[in-house]
Each structure stands twice: as structure tokens, then as C-alpha cells.
Amino acid sequence: MSENNTPPLKAAPSSHKTPSVRSIGSVLVLPLRRKFSRLFQRKEKIKPTQSESVIESIHSPENGFLHELIQYLDDCSYNNKIPTSFLGFIVTECTLIIETNENNFPGSQNDPTSEVGTSKRENSVHHSLGETGKNYQSILPFVSDLPIRSGSIAFHRNTNAKTEFHISPSNRSAYRKFQRDLKGLRAIDILFLKKLEKISFRIDLGDGLTCASIQKSCVPESGLLTIRHLDNQSTTPKELEQYYVFSNNSDRVDAAREKIEVAFPVHATTQTPLISEDGHNIFAGRPLQRFKQFKFLVQSDFTTSPDEPDQISDCQRNAAIWEGVGELFCEAIRKFATKDHPLEYSWLEYLPGPPLEGIWPTVVRQLQEMPILKSWENGKFKRPVDLRYVHEASRHEGVPILGDLTDHEQKAIDQSGEIYLSPKFDMYVDKVKAIGVKQIGWKELLDRLQADLDIPSPYYGSRATLGTQSPISQLKSRSSDDPWHETFAELFVNLLRDPDLTDLHEEMKRMRIIPLRDGTVVPWKRFASASEVYFPYTEGIAVPMGISVKLVYTDSVKRKAFYRAMGVSDCPTDLVLTHIRHLHDSLRSVLSESSRSLPIIPDILDHFIYLFHFHPVTSTEIPWLLVPTHNSQLQPINKPVYLLSNTEYGTQQLLLDQDGTDHDGIAMFFMQELLDLEPPTESKHVPHHGLPFRKWLENVTAPRYSPPLVDTTGNSTKLSEIFLAVLERKPEKFVGMLKADWPEYKESIPAHLSELQQLKVLSETGQRVELRSTYLPTPQIREQLKRFKNPSLISLLKLPLDLDESNRDEWMFLKEVGVRTEPDGDFYRLFLAEMGRTGALRELDVAWVQSKLPGLESAEDRQSLQSYTERILLKHNSVKHVFGQRASEKVSTFALDGSMKSWPSQFPNATGSEGVKTTPLLHYPIKNAFTPEGRDSGWPSYESWNECSEPKFSWTGYDNKAWTPAEYCVLIDQVRQSARTAGTTSRQSYNRTGSLSARYSRSNYGVMIGALGEAYVLEILSGLNLPTFSRTHFMRNNWYSFGRRFLEAHDDFPGKPYPGIESKGKFQYIDHDGTLTSYFKEKCVGGFPGDSSTPRKGGATSGTGDETQLPITYWIEIKCTTSSSSTAFNLDQAQYSWMEKTSLYGYGSTRDKSRTLYVILHVYNLGTQIGMNIFVDPWRLQGTILDTFRTDRYSKWGSKLRTSTGW
């Protein structure tokens, strides 16, 4: 090292003797003395300034040789062969050995004659380090004069130099202070050194060996510097300190600018800021004044006050340094504020706090314009002045209540992209506000609210193209009961309450932000004519939702306060009542125009709760009211609606199944939820009437518990369908129901007595007999029945209990509906007839009957029975065996010789009851009769005996029921089974020849064949699952045929024939939903009316555009033959006229062409493989599918099909 570049050490006078030259190499003594002499001479020329820098003040004696030596060696150059620049000390009781790999240190092997010269500290303005002219003895007063010698290394093998000092016995106290300073070396003593990287020491004073070292290493790319503390030559650090160190690199700029270094301490494990609450000292080679505002370390050559060496003076030079510190701090922050840097958020902990004149304004000014803070959504680094802090009130569950705008949308409103500050800065709120971040404002929130509302749908909108994910509207996508709405309301109600923000109030009220209970979102009131929005409760009672009133959706007090601030008000009671009635009136109109049921509306129960609290009518019916029923339908109260009841004769127990199902749906019961309603307990409103809800409901709906006798809902009165349904479903309960409801029924009995008397009720034998034919099972009647051989001949009414004298009178009311409460003329006639048939009739029996004559109530009965018994006595005594027979002779005679004769009795009923076998010839075949000569077989009739005297018969007492052979019942079952398999590939065939023998009836043969065809069609209809088709109801009300009387011998065809109009068709069915129409379209021959491809007679066209408009009334005529499908069938004049009148293309037809259609079903091959052709509107098919119908005086008939498709 040259003389100009080596820091000098000035020699000072000393009383210490110079050590022996022999103790050091003679080659070093003279050069060292010359070097020390020159240093002293140079230093004498330098005069100290009034205020010296801190670097200069370090060389004062009180600072000690340790800091001087460390600073000196940090300016030197080092041996490149050694990777680490180091300084080592070996301390013993008598010697101090200093070891280093600095090239020109005294005793260096590179320059054994080198002298201490000028320091290399070029950043010092005065370049004063090492130029004070002091020698080793003045710096280390505890050593002897120049005790220097060079020897082998102690710490490292490649050490360049080792210098040994002998300790002066006279200054041991200074030596002990040096030892303490050496042991107290810290990281900061090596932190800001430019070259020196390691300091080690070993102290051996005889009381134990102490070894320690401090070593630093740096990662240039990140500026992270690590300092390790090792004790007693351990390889594991005792302490590990890390700093991010930055420098202004002043050695590359103007020398007049001071070098500045800053260091940011971090936790070695987490890389998070290591902050001292007491702040840090400012360094200038040594610690100076401590500033609590500083959370990082600063090193520079500050100027101190002469009076206070540790206080930084207020001067222009120091001001320039402070400004440089601020700039260097900002540059460090710029590097921290990068993606994935450990300090990208936590660097704010280093921010120096105000007031700190000089550095604070600089820092704030620069940081405000630097992209050092991250945004919330996309994590972009932005300037603090461009970001907004989202306070807790503007968040929901930690997320902003409204999404930020995209950069594109921000530019549209003159803003610089997204503005939400990342939530990771939440812990530094005060600090980010100090550098320019502001809190989110109301206008900015409204902009984001409007952008949220502009999204067209809850999930996808027009903004989808601006990002990788489609935006989601917070307000639209969340359900109305989401807690998000409460947070939203709690935030924006503060805006609406601020009287200074009226412009923003109006802007917000124009937005669609009020969610209604129907799921829509509306503004408060955009136009003056717009309907207002109301709260959904009146004094705690819910306003029904579906009544065309705008009701806001809210159950929250917080939300209610917000909507009230928006202009929402309480709903007037009169307005609600008016809208409830309007809705019920509208639904009643729908019910009156359609035969279908009306489904329940969702909030119907709220209607009743509201009416219960606020409707003025409480004691009479509310005529317009609709009530919900058990099957989720609505029923007007002018039709019977029944209360669910567990009483034995309540409608519920009489009609509903065990699972509560009414399969026919003829009875409507109150919905159980309506009956169980309780007014809300949280409501403070008390109804003015003071009634319980159940009592009020019964007052305003007039419900029923039991079936009514008469249906009065229509224009005509008749026995109610429900009343008849009880008889059909639960006949054993019918009589009990009459008794239970007799007080109500008795007033209507006279007008409907005939209908009641013909009802078939249950007898004790289990048979169904007409009510007027039954007897009350009193003890008296039961006693007289004991005379009968077969008591079942008398139909005793089935009662729910046994009668005795104690309860007999309770059931005497049945006499008013035709039940016989005493034995009458018919009772005794049946007795006599039964005795006669069994051959047990005695004159005593007849006399007994005659004895009962005075007790008969009816004079007519007494007279008739008196005459009857007299004739029986006469004939019984004179006639033993009388049988009807036509002999081969043409003479009618009477004989008592046992041969069979025909007896033209004037009293067929009387003689029959006597035991004489008589037969009405027109209704029953005489199986045992001889046939006239010349006839192989035949059917006995008037025509075959026209040459004989004709017997005279009285038909009184006989009904229309036809005699049916047993073989015919078998044939009925076969036909029904064939219908069930119709359309399949395995249809059954059977032989009819033995079933319909002409011996039984030639005159009725065609009628019986037709009845089988009707049974076949009925089975087809039963299998179509028609929605409104009930087999029992259809047979009773929609089957217009006298021929069905032949089917009544079969168990599945009970009841009398309906006395209908046969000329219109055998069957009638009204198709409401198109099921039967679809079937006819699929199966019919010749197409369905209205089809463009359908042939029409004479090219006639339809006057309608919709021939299948529902509902359609079908009149179905059935033609049946045992032959093939080509067999002609005939129509009588009335049938033909009806076919022409109902045709869509008939001449002169004036009917509603979209409502009625005539259909002919041609059943053929009866008895083999049955098929069926369907002709819908057959009049139009004449001359095309069907041959033209020919007309004579009595009938028209169609010949074989031109095209026969079969089925």
C-alpha cells in the first residue's frame, strides 16, 4: 500500500520504554519507526474543525482502539486467496495478538515494512480516519511501546499477518476495558462494514477459555444479510440475525455526497419485520442518538454537536443526509412491494412515524406516487392515492359487500381501475391512510351498486367477456333471506340518514334494490303514477303475498329500517282486504267457467289469518270466500265443505278411507292445516271480536259435519251426490246417518220421498232392497216371522243396533221414509205364498192371517187381504194340482186327472201365492210345455197358439227384468275378457252356438247380442283410464239402453236400466282432457273430423277451424253382429236424423260443431275373435268409407264397408 493510501497513526510521547528490538525482527524496526515518524509529522499540519464529523470523533481516546481498528481494517484491501475478510484477537494476561488477512496491516507478509498510512474511507468529507497521527501506544495505552513482531497465523492457515502486543503492567485497567468491549461486540458492529466479514476473539486469562465469532454473509440479489454468532468454536449459531441492507452507492457519484446505508431487521425464520418498540440508534461508525420513530437502522457520516457528541446537529449537511435516507427508504420499499416478496405487505411496519422533520415529508410524498400497495380482487400493485380502504361496515363475512369495478368500467367513470385495498393491509390501516389511502366513499359504493344491478342475470351478464369468470350480481343472486341483505341494509341506511347527501338519496331510490316477496326487485317509486311498496306485516300479521300488492321481503329489523328510509310504508288494512276479496272473486269466476278443480294458492292460510284479525264480518258468512280443502283444492263456501270429524256419522268417517283419501273426490273437507291455525303469538294485535279462530272460521264459512240430503247448488234440487255416495260405499252406515241427521233432513223429506223410498238399502240378510220394501226389525215383527219357513222372505232393515222396547221409538221416524214398522198386507201375502210353495199351507194359517186384518192400518190393505184369503180358501179346497199346458188339441179344457193344462186365471198373483205354478208367457219360457204338432222346435208365443184360446194375465207387480239363461252369463264373461285383450296378438275365441240358442228367444235374440256388444265397449272404456270415468257412475247415468236388462243377471251389471233416450246413442261421455279423443283419432276408420286427408261426403267443408275443441260430448251408438265386419248395420229414422244433425258437415246443422260428435262403434265377430270399427261423424263417410245409407219408411242402414280395417 502506498503512503498516500495508508491511514497514518501518529506517535505520542510516552513514558513506556521501547521494547527490545530482539523481540521483533530487526528487519521491521527501522521501517516502522520511519513510518510512525512521517505519520506524526503529517498529522501535525491538520487543525481540527469546530464541529467534526462522527467518523472523526471515533478516534478520540475514549472510543478505544477496537472501533478505530475495525473501521481502519474495513477500508483496507484483502487477500483474495482468503474468501472471507476477517479480524481476530487472541487475548492473554500479558499479550494481545491481532490477526487479519488485510494486505498492508503491520506485520503483513506482503509488505513487511509497510507503515500505517492514510485511510481509504473515501466517503468521508475530511478523509480523517487514520490521519489523527496517533500511534499504537496512544490508541492502546495498555501496550508497551511498539511491541510488534510478525509470526505464524493463529486462527486461519492462510492468514497473512499476525501482530503481537505486550501488555504494560502499569495500565491493566484499560486492558480489562478492552476485554469487556471485545466480549460485548454486537451484530451492528459488523453490520455496516464494507469489507470486513468476520470478527473472532479468544480470551484465555487462566480462569477459562472464551471463544466467540461474528460473521456476516449477504445474498446480493435480494440484499438479505445474515449475521451468525458462534460461541466456543461451535458450528451451530448461538444467534442468527438477518437484515435487508440497502446503500445509495455514493462511491459511484459525486464525492461530496455522503454514503448512506439502511438496514431492515427481519425474523430469521419467518422473514417478517423484527420491530423494536424503542426504535433504533442512528449509526456513524458507532451508535448515536436513538429515534423511537425509526424501525430500521441508518448508517452515514452525520455531524454531531460539539457539546453533545451523541446528538446529531441541525445543519445543512445533516439535512442532505436525511433527505437521502428518505429516498433510500423509498427505494427499499419499491423492492419490497413486489409479488411474492416476504415483505410485500408487512413492509409498512418499517414506516417511520411522524413527526420526523426532514425525512417524513419526503417519504410520504414519494410513497404516494409509487405502486406499492396491492388491490383486493386481482392483486395489482397500485399507488396509495388510487386505492380505497374497505371498512368493516362495507364488508359481509370479510368480503366487500359489492364487487369492485373492472379497469374497463372504472375508466368509464373516470377512475383508475379497481380501487379496493387488499385486506392483508387491514392491520396497517393507520399507516396506509398516512401515505394516501382513503376510505371508500358513498359515491364510489353507489357506482359499484349500479354496476351490480346492471348484470342482466344472477349468474351471467354482459361483463362476462371482461374476465375469465362471469360476474355474479350480489344483490340478485342471493336468496331473500340471506344475511347479506342485512349487512347491505345496515350500511346504506347510514347514507339515507345523512341530510347532506340528498342527491345521493335520489340516485339510490331510483335503483332496483327493493326485493319483493314474489322474487322481483323494484325501485322505490320511479314515477309518480307507480304503485307504492309496502311492508309485509300489519301489526305483526303477515299480508298475503299473492294479492297484487308490492310487498318487500324482510323479517329483519335492520332491513326494515333501511327500506323505511327508502320510502317503504306500512300497508293499509283496507287495501289488503280489498285485494283479498278481488283475488277470491277472480278465482270464483274461473271455477264457474270451468268444470275442473282449482289448485290451492300458496299463501291461502295467510288470507284467513288476516281476515280473522281485520275483517269486520265475524258472525255471518263471507259469501265470496274460498276455502282450502283436504286435497289441496279451493272450494267456494256456497258448496258443501265439511269439517274433519271423528264422529261416527260425520262425512269424514262415512266417505274417506283410512288414509284420508276420497277416491271419487265428491266430498270436500277443510284442509287440516286451516283448522289447526293459531294466530301468531308475536303479534300485538288483538281481534276486535274476541273469538277463538276455530269459532270465527265456523261463523264465516258455515261448514258441515254430515252429508246434506238435498243438493241445492244448482237450479234443480235432487238428492245430493254425497248422500247417495254414503249409501253406495258404506250402506251399513246409511240408516244410522238418517237417524243422526234426521232433525235436518225431515223438512226436505216430503219433496223427495219417492226418491228415498226407491233407494236400495242393506237388509239383515246382506241383500240390497228398496227402502220402501223393508221392515223395521221390531220385536213384534221378529216374533211373527217365526211362523215363516224362510224368514228371509221378509226384508228386515239393517240397523246399527238391536231393537227392543226401550229404543224402539227412536227408530219410528223411518216410517216417514217408507220403512214398514208393522206387519202389513204384503207381509201376510208373502207368508201365505211361502207356505203355499212349500206345500205347508193350512186353513189355520189363513185364519191366522184373517185374524190380523183388524190390526192393519190401511183400509185398502184390510179389504184386499180379506178378499185374497177368501179366494185362497176356496181354491185351495177345490184345486189340488193345476199346471199350465198347451195340448196338441185346439181346445182349452180344465181337468183334475193330473195331466198338464193351461188355466186362464183372473188372479195370477193370488194363485201364484197359493202354490199354483204360473208363468207369464211373454217373459219366461215354459220349459216343460209340449210343443204343437208339426213344429220341430219353437218359441212359445201368442203367434204359435193363435188358434187356441189365449190366456189372460194381469202384469201388476212384475218389473222389466228379463229372464237370462245361465249360458248367457258365461258368454258375458267371455266377451269382457276379449275386451281386456283387445289390441293384442292373442285375442280369445269361443263358440256362441250353445250360448244363444234360438230355443230361448227369437224375438230377443238381436237385443241380447246387442247387449253383449255394449258390455264389450264398456270394458274397453274402463281400460282407457279416462280421468273422469267412473264405472258405477257411468252405468247409472250415461248408459241409455233397454237391452242392458239382459246383463243384470251378472254380478257386475247391477241395477235397473236407465230409462233414457235410445235414439241419441247407447253411451254418452264428455271428454274434458282429450284422452278419449286421442284414442278415437288413433283407432277410427276414415280419419278424424278436421283432418285434411279425411274424406267428406259431397266435398262438404267444415265451417270451423278447430273440430276438436275441448270439451267434446260424444254420443256413442253401438252396432253388434256375430258375423264379419262387412255385415251391414241399420239405423232407424231417429238415429239417422241425429247422426245428420250432429255431423260437422251435415246440411242445415246449426249446433255447436266443436262440442258434440256422433260415433258408431261396429262390434263384429261376436263369439269368435271380436273386432271393432270406429266411425267418428259417420254421416260424412257415406259414399267413401261407408256405402250410402238407404232409407225406407222405418229405417236406414249402411251396407258393408268399402275399406274394412278391423281392430
Buried (B, 14 or more C-beta within 10 A) or exposed (E): BEBEBBBBBBBBEBEBEEBEEEBBBEEBBEBBBEBBBBBBEBBEEEEEEEBBBBBBBBBEEEBBBBBBBBBBBBBBBBBEEBEEBBBBBBBBEEEBBBBBBBBBBBBBEBBBEBBBBBBBBEBBBBBBBBBBBBBBBBBBBBBBBBBBBBBEBBBBEEBBBBBBBBBBEEBEEBBEBBBEBBEEBEBBBBBBBBEBBBBBBBBEEEEEEBBBBBBBEBEEEEBBBBBBBBEEEEEEBEEBBBBBBBBBEBEEEEEEBBBBBBBBBBBBEEBEBBBEEEBBBBBBBBBBBEBEBBBBBBBBBBBBBEEEBBEBBEBEBBEBBBBBBBBBBBBBBBBBBEEEBBBBBBBBBBBBBEEBEBBBEBBBEBBBEBBBBBBBBBEBBBBBBBBBBBEEEBBBEEEBBBBBBBBEBBEEEEBEBBBBBBBBBBEBBEBBEBBBBBEBEBEBBBBBBBBBBEBEEEEEBEBBEEEEEBBBBBBBBBEBEBEBBBBBBBBBBEBBEEEEBEEBBEBBBEBBBBBBBEEEBBBBBEEEEEEEBBBBBBEEBBBBBBBEBBBBBBEBEBBBBBBBBBBBEEBEBEBBBEBBBEBBEEBBEEBEEEEBBBEBBEBBBBBBBBBBBBBEBBEEEBEBBBBBBBBEBBBBBBEBBBBBBEEEBBBBBBBBEEEEEBEBEBBBBBBEEBBEBEBBEEBEBEBEBEBEBBEBBBBBBBBBBBBBBBBBEEEEBEBBBBBBBBBBBBBEBBBBBBBBBBEEBBEBBEEBBEEBBEBBBBBBEEEBBBBBBBBBBBEBBBEBBEBBEEBBBBBBBBBEEEBEEEEBEEBEBBEBBBBBBBBBBBBBBBBBBBBBBEEEBEEEBBEBBBEBBEEBEEEEBBEBBBEBBEBBBEBBEEBEEBBBBBBEEEEBEEEEEEEBBBBEBEBBBBBBBBBBBBBEBEBEBBEEBEBBEEEEEEBBBEEBBEEBEEBEBEEEEEEEEBBBBEEBBBBBEBBBEBBBEBEEEEBBEBEBEEBBBEEBBEEBBEBBBBBBBBBBBBBBBBEEEBEBBBEEBBBBEBBBBBBBBBBBBBEBBBEBBBEBEBBBBBBBBBBBEBBBBBBBBEBBBBBBBBEEEBBBBEEBEBEBEEBBEEBBBBBBBBBBBBEBBEBBBBBEBEBBBBBBBBBBBBEEBEEEBBEBBBBBBBBBBBBBEBBBBBBBBBBBBBBBBBBEBEEEEEBBBBBEBEEBBEB
